Amino acid sequence: MMSIAEILKGLSLSVINAGGSTGTHWWASGVNSSLLESVNPATSETITQIRACSADDYEHIVRESIAAFQQWRLVPAPKRGNSSG
């Protein structure tokens, strides 16, 4: 059986992970922000921790998503439909 550390590594996760994403990178600015625990309900073992985002983190994420939308909307619909990501 694989260990939790091996599973996290296979998913490109670590013991502590950022709680927000801009779609191109994960984001949580502060090391002082609270940590949420992901717990295995069968064993009560902590799987990993997620760093909570601050209001400023969410503002950063929203600004990046608006900028991405402003670029994406310029791509013609047929080309967007054929995009692989």
CYANA upper distance limits for C-alpha pairs under 8 A (distance plus 0.5 A):
  2 MET  CA      6 GLU  CA      6.55
  2 MET  CA      7 ILE  CA      7.06
  3 SER  CA      7 ILE  CA      6.86
  4 ILE  CA      8 LEU  CA      6.59
  4 ILE  CA     47 ILE  CA      7.07
  5 ALA  CA      9 LYS  CA      6.60
  5 ALA  CA     14 SER  CA      8.23
  5 ALA  CA     15 VAL  CA      8.30
  6 GLU  CA     10 GLY  CA      6.65
  7 ILE  CA     11 LEU  CA      6.86
  8 LEU  CA     12 SER  CA      6.67
  8 LEU  CA     13 LEU  CA      5.28
  8 LEU  CA     14 SER  CA      6.42
  8 LEU  CA     15 VAL  CA      8.20
  9 LYS  CA     13 LEU  CA      6.05
  9 LYS  CA     14 SER  CA      7.07
 13 LEU  CA     17 ASN  CA      7.17
 14 SER  CA     48 THR  CA      7.82
 15 VAL  CA     47 ILE  CA      8.35
 15 VAL  CA     48 THR  CA      5.53
 15 VAL  CA     49 GLN  CA      6.65
 16 ILE  CA     48 THR  CA      6.60
 16 ILE  CA     49 GLN  CA      5.22
 16 ILE  CA     50 ILE  CA      6.15
 16 ILE  CA     51 ARG  CA      7.27
 17 ASN  CA     48 THR  CA      8.15
 17 ASN  CA     49 GLN  CA      6.73
 17 ASN  CA     50 ILE  CA      5.29
 17 ASN  CA     51 ARG  CA      6.38
 18 ALA  CA     26 TRP  CA      6.35
 18 ALA  CA     27 TRP  CA      5.95
 18 ALA  CA     28 ALA  CA      5.58
 18 ALA  CA     50 ILE  CA      6.24
 18 ALA  CA     51 ARG  CA      5.47
 18 ALA  CA     52 ALA  CA      7.65
 18 ALA  CA     53 CYS  CA      8.26
 19 GLY  CA     26 TRP  CA      7.77
 19 GLY  CA     27 TRP  CA      7.12
 19 GLY  CA     28 ALA  CA      6.58
 19 GLY  CA     50 ILE  CA      5.94
 19 GLY  CA     51 ARG  CA      5.65
 19 GLY  CA     52 ALA  CA      5.82
 19 GLY  CA     53 CYS  CA      6.46
 20 GLY  CA     26 TRP  CA      6.22
 20 GLY  CA     27 TRP  CA      5.47
 20 GLY  CA     28 ALA  CA      6.57
 20 GLY  CA     52 ALA  CA      8.26
 20 GLY  CA     53 CYS  CA      6.85
 20 GLY  CA     57 ASP  CA      8.24
 20 GLY  CA     58 TYR  CA      8.10
 20 GLY  CA     61 ILE  CA      8.10
 21 SER  CA     25 HIS  CA      6.24
 21 SER  CA     26 TRP  CA      4.68
 21 SER  CA     27 TRP  CA      5.77
 21 SER  CA     61 ILE  CA      7.31
 22 THR  CA     26 TRP  CA      6.87
 22 THR  CA     27 TRP  CA      7.55
 22 THR  CA     61 ILE  CA      5.68
 22 THR  CA     62 VAL  CA      8.32
 22 THR  CA     64 GLU  CA      6.85
 22 THR  CA     65 SER  CA      6.96
 23 GLY  CA     65 SER  CA      8.47
 27 TRP  CA     53 CYS  CA      8.26
 27 TRP  CA     57 ASP  CA      7.65
 27 TRP  CA     61 ILE  CA      8.34
 28 ALA  CA     51 ARG  CA      7.02
 28 ALA  CA     52 ALA  CA      7.33
 28 ALA  CA     53 CYS  CA      5.68
 28 ALA  CA     54 SER  CA      7.95
 28 ALA  CA     57 ASP  CA      6.55
 29 SER  CA     53 CYS  CA      7.77
 29 SER  CA     54 SER  CA      8.27
 29 SER  CA     57 ASP  CA      6.86
 30 GLY  CA     53 CYS  CA      8.38
 30 GLY  CA     54 SER  CA      8.41
 31 VAL  CA     51 ARG  CA      8.36
 33 SER  CA     51 ARG  CA      6.91
 33 SER  CA     52 ALA  CA      6.45
 33 SER  CA     53 CYS  CA      7.59
 33 SER  CA     54 SER  CA      7.79
 34 SER  CA     51 ARG  CA      6.59
 34 SER  CA     52 ALA  CA      6.08
 35 LEU  CA     49 GLN  CA      6.46
 35 LEU  CA     50 ILE  CA      5.93
 35 LEU  CA     51 ARG  CA      5.17
 35 LEU  CA     52 ALA  CA      6.36
 36 LEU  CA     49 GLN  CA      5.95
 36 LEU  CA     50 ILE  CA      5.53
 36 LEU  CA     51 ARG  CA      6.90
 36 LEU  CA     52 ALA  CA      7.28
 37 GLU  CA     46 THR  CA      6.99
 37 GLU  CA     47 ILE  CA      7.98
 37 GLU  CA     48 THR  CA      6.61
 37 GLU  CA     49 GLN  CA      4.99
 37 GLU  CA     50 ILE  CA      6.82
 38 SER  CA     46 THR  CA      6.41
 38 SER  CA     47 ILE  CA      5.99
 38 SER  CA     48 THR  CA      5.91
 38 SER  CA     49 GLN  CA      6.42
 38 SER  CA     50 ILE  CA      8.00
 39 VAL  CA     44 SER  CA      6.27
 39 VAL  CA     45 GLU  CA      6.10
 39 VAL  CA     46 THR  CA      4.92
 39 VAL  CA     47 ILE  CA      5.88
 39 VAL  CA     48 THR  CA      7.90
 40 ASN  CA     44 SER  CA      5.68
 40 ASN  CA     45 GLU  CA      5.85
 40 ASN  CA     46 THR  CA      6.79
 40 ASN  CA     47 ILE  CA      6.79
 41 PRO  CA     45 GLU  CA      8.14
 53 CYS  CA     57 ASP  CA      5.98
 53 CYS  CA     58 TYR  CA      7.16
 54 SER  CA     58 TYR  CA      6.96
 55 ALA  CA     59 GLU  CA      6.78
 56 ASP  CA     60 HIS  CA      6.72
 57 ASP  CA     61 ILE  CA      6.79
 58 TYR  CA     62 VAL  CA      6.61
 59 GLU  CA     63 ARG  CA      6.65
 60 HIS  CA     64 GLU  CA      6.78
 61 ILE  CA     65 SER  CA      6.67
 62 VAL  CA     66 ILE  CA      6.64
 63 ARG  CA     67 ALA  CA      6.79
 64 GLU  CA     68 ALA  CA      6.68
 65 SER  CA     69 PHE  CA      6.62
 66 ILE  CA     70 GLN  CA      6.67
 67 ALA  CA     71 GLN  CA      7.02
 68 ALA  CA     72 TRP  CA      6.58
 69 PHE  CA     73 ARG  CA      6.41
 70 GLN  CA     74 LEU  CA      7.52
 71 GLN  CA     75 VAL  CA      7.84
 75 VAL  CA     79 LYS  CA      7.10
 75 VAL  CA     80 ARG  CA      6.80
 76 PRO  CA     80 ARG  CA      6.80
 77 ALA  CA     81 GLY  CA      6.62
 78 PRO  CA     82 ASN  CA      6.92
 79 LYS  CA     83 SER  CA      6.75
